[in-house]
């Protein structure tokens, strides 16, 4: 095979590495926010329940305080249901798995480009196809990244946050 075919595979590996960089950065940003929401849904009912208890203890037969305590109790009881309905625990774990897989793929595509410059086309193509099979699997299993996460990742990457140069 002509060297241009190897060059094309090298360029495609670099492109795929860059794609994985953007995807993994987006996923890590999303994971950070999803983890924060999970913490909120776990801690908020505890705090709201404590506030309801305080209103009950110091109510002194006040209808207003009883109403506030009742409202807070109902609100605290809704949070666990919302947490389960939004499937937040699953999202955090799935996002983390996908982010890690795309980070690993980014590194593998980068290595394939660096270490196969002098390889024969057929040998290099086999390496590339194995990586693309992993990429296809990662894409199938990855949750769809919200647009705002991708835009934030673009900003971070363009500002040099993910650059290896000094």
C-alpha positions in Angstrom: 0.0 0.0 0.0 1.2 3.5 -0.7 2.4 5.7 2.2 -0.5 8.0 1.6 -2.8 5.3 3.0 -0.7 5.1 6.2 -0.8 8.9 6.4 -4.5 8.9 6.1 -4.8 6.4 9.0 -2.4 8.5 11.0 -4.5 11.6 10.4 -7.7 9.7 11.3 -6.2 8.4 14.5 -5.3 12.0 15.4 -8.9 13.1 14.6 -10.4 10.3 16.7 -8.1 11.2 19.5 -9.3 14.8 19.4 -13.0 13.6 19.2 -12.4 11.5 22.3 -10.8 14.4 24.1 -13.9 16.6 23.5 -16.3 13.8 24.5 -14.4 12.8 27.6 -14.0 16.4 28.7 -17.7 17.0 28.2 -18.6 13.8 30.2 -16.3 14.7 33.1 -17.9 18.2 33.3 -21.4 16.6 33.2 -20.3 14.0 35.9 -19.2 16.8 38.2 -22.5 18.5 38.0 -24.5 15.3 38.2 -22.6 14.4 41.4 -23.4 17.8 42.8 -27.1 17.2 42.1 -27.0 13.8 43.7 -25.4 15.3 46.8 -28.1 17.9 46.9 -30.9 15.4 46.6 -29.4 13.4 49.5 -28.6 16.3 51.8 -31.6 18.5 51.2 -34.2 16.2 52.7 -32.1 15.8 55.8 -31.8 19.6 56.3 -35.5 20.2 55.4 -36.6 17.4 57.8 -34.5 18.9 60.6 -36.1 22.3 60.0 -39.5 20.7 60.1 -38.6 19.1 63.5 -37.5 22.5 64.8 -40.8 24.1 63.9 -42.7 21.2 65.5 -40.7 21.5 68.8 -41.2 25.2 69.0 -44.6 25.5 67.6 -46.5 26.6 70.8 -49.8 25.7 69.2 -49.2 28.1 66.3 -51.2 27.1 63.2 -48.6 29.0 61.0 -45.7 27.0 62.4 -47.7 23.7 62.1 -48.3 24.6 58.5 -44.7 25.3 57.8 -43.6 22.1 59.5 -46.1 20.1 57.5 -45.0 21.7 54.3 -41.4 21.0 55.1 -42.1 17.4 55.9 -43.9 16.8 52.6 -41.1 18.6 50.8 -38.5 16.4 52.5 -40.4 13.3 51.6 -40.6 14.2 47.9 -36.8 14.5 47.4 -36.0 10.7 47.6 -38.8 10.0 45.0 -37.4 12.7 42.7 -33.9 11.2 43.1 -35.1 7.8 42.1 -37.3 9.1 39.3 -34.4 11.1 37.8 -32.2 8.0 38.1 -29.3 10.2 39.3 -27.3 7.4 40.9 -27.3 5.6 37.6 -26.4 8.7 35.6 -23.3 9.5 37.7 -22.0 5.9 37.3 -22.7 5.7 33.6 -21.2 9.1 32.9 -18.0 8.2 34.8 -17.7 4.9 32.9 -18.1 6.6 29.6 -15.7 9.4 30.4 -13.0 6.9 31.4 -13.5 4.9 28.2 -13.2 7.9 26.0 -10.1 9.1 27.9 -8.6 5.6 27.4 -9.5 5.7 23.7 -8.1 9.1 23.3 -4.8 7.9 24.6 -4.9 4.7 22.4 -5.6 6.6 19.2 -2.8 9.0 20.1 -0.4 6.1 20.7 -1.5 4.4 17.4 -0.7 7.6 15.5 2.7 8.0 17.2 3.9 4.4 17.0 2.6 3.4 13.6 4.2 6.0 11.3 6.5 3.4 9.8 4.1 0.5 10.0 2.7 -1.4 7.0 -0.8 -0.3 6.0 -2.5 -3.7 6.7 -0.8 -4.0 10.1 -1.8 -0.5 11.0 -5.3 -0.9 9.7 -5.8 -3.9 12.0 -4.8 -1.7 15.0 -7.1 1.0 13.8 -10.1 -1.3 13.3 -9.8 -2.7 16.8 -9.8 0.8 18.2 -12.8 1.8 16.1 -14.7 -1.3 17.3 -14.0 0.0 20.9 -15.1 3.5 19.8 -18.3 2.1 18.3 -19.0 0.3 21.6 -18.2 3.4 23.7 -20.6 5.5 21.6 -23.4 2.9 21.9 -23.1 2.8 25.7 -22.4 6.5 26.3 -25.2 8.8 27.5 -26.0 11.7 25.3 -24.0 14.7 26.6 -25.9 17.9 27.1 -25.0 20.8 24.8 -23.9 23.0 27.6 -21.3 20.4 28.8 -19.9 20.2 25.3 -19.6 24.0 25.1 -17.9 24.2 28.5 -15.5 21.4 27.3 -14.7 23.4 24.2 -13.9 26.5 26.3 -11.6 24.5 28.6 -9.8 22.7 25.7 -9.4 25.9 23.7 -8.0 27.7 26.8 -5.3 25.0 27.1 -6.6 23.2 30.1 -6.1 19.8 28.5 -2.8 20.7 26.8 0.2 18.6 27.6 2.6 21.4 26.6 4.1 23.6 29.2 
